[in-house]
Amino acid sequence: MSATLAAAPFLPASLPAPAHAATARTRWRRTRPFLRVACAYALQEGQSRRFHRLPCGHDLEVIAQRPPVPAPVERPPLVFVHGSFHAAWC
């Protein structure tokens, strides 16, 4: 008696998206203005705010604060990234 192993049939994970779906989504991202949050974080003294548009179309808000002048000791810059997987751009 010999056992034969049969390969599972090929099943695609999902059907391809319609051709117009990708272009509509891209068009919306290109024309969307920079996101300005209505309840934006109130800046403290010495802080500045900048917005940067990522290649994927998302908006990145950058809040920066310069060290006090004169700085008591030389310290490396501190970077805090908050957000979802898009934080990988930083």
Contact map, one row per residue, 1 for C-alpha under 8 A:
111000000000000000000000000000000000000000000000000000000000000000000000000000000000000000
111100000000000000000000000000000000000000000000000000000000000000000000000000000000000000
111110000000000000000000000000000000000000000000000000000000000000000000000000000000000000
011111000000000000000000000000000000000000000000000000000000000000000000000000000000000000
001111100000000000000000000000000000000000000000000000000000000000000000000000000000000000
000111110000000000000000000000000000000000000000000000000000000000000000000000000000000000
000011111000000000000000000000000000000000000000000000000000000000000000000000000000000000
000001111100000000000000000000000000000000000000000000000000000000000000000000000000000000
000000111110000000000000000000000000000000000000000000000000000000000000000000000000000000
000000011111000000000000000000000000000000000000000000000000000000000000000000000000000000
000000001111100000000000000000000000000000000000000000000000000000000000000000000000000000
000000000111111000000000000000000000000000000000000000000000000000000000000000000000000000
000000000011111000000000000000000000000000000000000000000000000000000000000000000000000000
000000000001111100000000000000000000000000000000000000000000000000000000000000000000000000
000000000001111110000000000000000000000000000000000000000000000000000000000000000000000000
000000000000011111000000000000000000000000000000000000000000000000000000000000000000000000
000000000000001111101100000000000000000000000000000000000000000000000000000000000000000000
000000000000000111111100000000000000000000000000000000000000000000000000000000000000000000
000000000000000011111110000000000000000000000000000000000000000000000000000000000000000000
000000000000000001111111000000000000000000000000000000000000000000000000000000000000000000
000000000000000011111111100000000000000000000000000000000000000000000000000000000000000000
000000000000000011111111110000000000000000000000000000000000000000000000000000000000000000
000000000000000000111111111000000000000000000000000000000000000000000000000000000000000000
000000000000000000011111111100000000000000000000000000000000000000000000000000000000000000
000000000000000000001111111110000000000000000000000000000000000000000000000000000000000000
000000000000000000000111111111000000000000000000000000000000000000000000000000000000000000
000000000000000000000011111111100000000000000000000000000000000000000000000000000000000000
000000000000000000000001111111110000000000000000000000000000000000000000000000000000000000
000000000000000000000000111111110000000000000000000000001100000000000000000000000000000000
000000000000000000000000011111110000000000000000000000001000000000000000000000000000000000
000000000000000000000000001111111000000000000000000000000000000000000000000000000000000000
000000000000000000000000000111111100000000000000000000000000000000000000000000000000000000
000000000000000000000000000000111110000000000000000000000000000000000000000000000000000000
000000000000000000000000000000011111000000000000001010000010000000000000000000000000000000
000000000000000000000000000000001111100000000000000000000010000000000000000000000000000000
000000000000000000000000000000000111110100000000000000000000000000000000000000000000000000
000000000000000000000000000000000011111100000000000000000000000000000000000000000000000000
000000000000000000000000000000000001111100000000000000000000000000000000000000000000000000
000000000000000000000000000000000000111110000000000000000000000000000000000000000000000000
000000000000000000000000000000000001111111000000000000000000000000000000000000000000000000
000000000000000000000000000000000000001111100000000000000000000000000000000000000000000000
000000000000000000000000000000000000000111110000000000000000000000000000000000000000000000
000000000000000000000000000000000000000011111011100000000000000000000000000000000000000000
000000000000000000000000000000000000000001111110000000000000000000000000000000000000000000
000000000000000000000000000000000000000000111110000000000000000000000000000000000000000000
000000000000000000000000000000000000000000011111000000000000000011000000000000000000000000
000000000000000000000000000000000000000000111111100000000000001111000000000000000000000000
000000000000000000000000000000000000000000100111110000000000001110000000000000000000000000
000000000000000000000000000000000000000000100011111000000000111100000000000000000000000000
000000000000000000000000000000000000000000000001111100000000111000000000000000000000000000
000000000000000000000000000000000100000000000000111110000011110000000000000000000000000000
000000000000000000000000000000000000000000000000011111000011110000000000000000000000000000
000000000000000000000000000000000100000000000000001111101111000000000000000000000000000000
000000000000000000000000000000000000000000000000000111111111000000000000000000000000000000
000000000000000000000000000000000000000000000000000011111100000000000000000000000000000000
000000000000000000000000000000000000000000000000000001111100000000000000000000000000000000
000000000000000000000000000011000000000000000000000011111110000000000000000000000000000000
000000000000000000000000000010000000000000000000000011111111000000000000000000000000000000
000000000000000000000000000000000110000000000000001111001111100000000000000000000000000000
000000000000000000000000000000000000000000000000001111000111110000000000000000000000000000
000000000000000000000000000000000000000000000000111100000011111000000000000000000000000000
000000000000000000000000000000000000000000000000111100000001111100000000000000000000000000
000000000000000000000000000000000000000000000011110000000000111110000000000000000000000000
000000000000000000000000000000000000000000000011100000000000011111000000000000000000000000
000000000000000000000000000000000000000000000111000000000000001111100000000000000000000000
000000000000000000000000000000000000000000000110000000000000000111110000000000000000000000
000000000000000000000000000000000000000000000000000000000000000011111010000000000000000000
000000000000000000000000000000000000000000000000000000000000000001111110000000000000000000
000000000000000000000000000000000000000000000000000000000000000000111110000000000000000000
000000000000000000000000000000000000000000000000000000000000000000011111000000000000000000
000000000000000000000000000000000000000000000000000000000000000000111111110000000000000000
000000000000000000000000000000000000000000000000000000000000000000000111110000000000000000
000000000000000000000000000000000000000000000000000000000000000000000011111000000000000000
000000000000000000000000000000000000000000000000000000000000000000000011111100000000000000
000000000000000000000000000000000000000000000000000000000000000000000000111110000000000000
000000000000000000000000000000000000000000000000000000000000000000000000011111000000000000
000000000000000000000000000000000000000000000000000000000000000000000000001111100000000000
000000000000000000000000000000000000000000000000000000000000000000000000000111110000000000
000000000000000000000000000000000000000000000000000000000000000000000000000011111000000000
000000000000000000000000000000000000000000000000000000000000000000000000000001111100000000
000000000000000000000000000000000000000000000000000000000000000000000000000000111110001001
000000000000000000000000000000000000000000000000000000000000000000000000000000011111001000
000000000000000000000000000000000000000000000000000000000000000000000000000000001111111000
000000000000000000000000000000000000000000000000000000000000000000000000000000000111111000
000000000000000000000000000000000000000000000000000000000000000000000000000000000011111100
000000000000000000000000000000000000000000000000000000000000000000000000000000000011111110
000000000000000000000000000000000000000000000000000000000000000000000000000000001111111111
000000000000000000000000000000000000000000000000000000000000000000000000000000000000111111
000000000000000000000000000000000000000000000000000000000000000000000000000000000000011111
000000000000000000000000000000000000000000000000000000000000000000000000000000001000001111
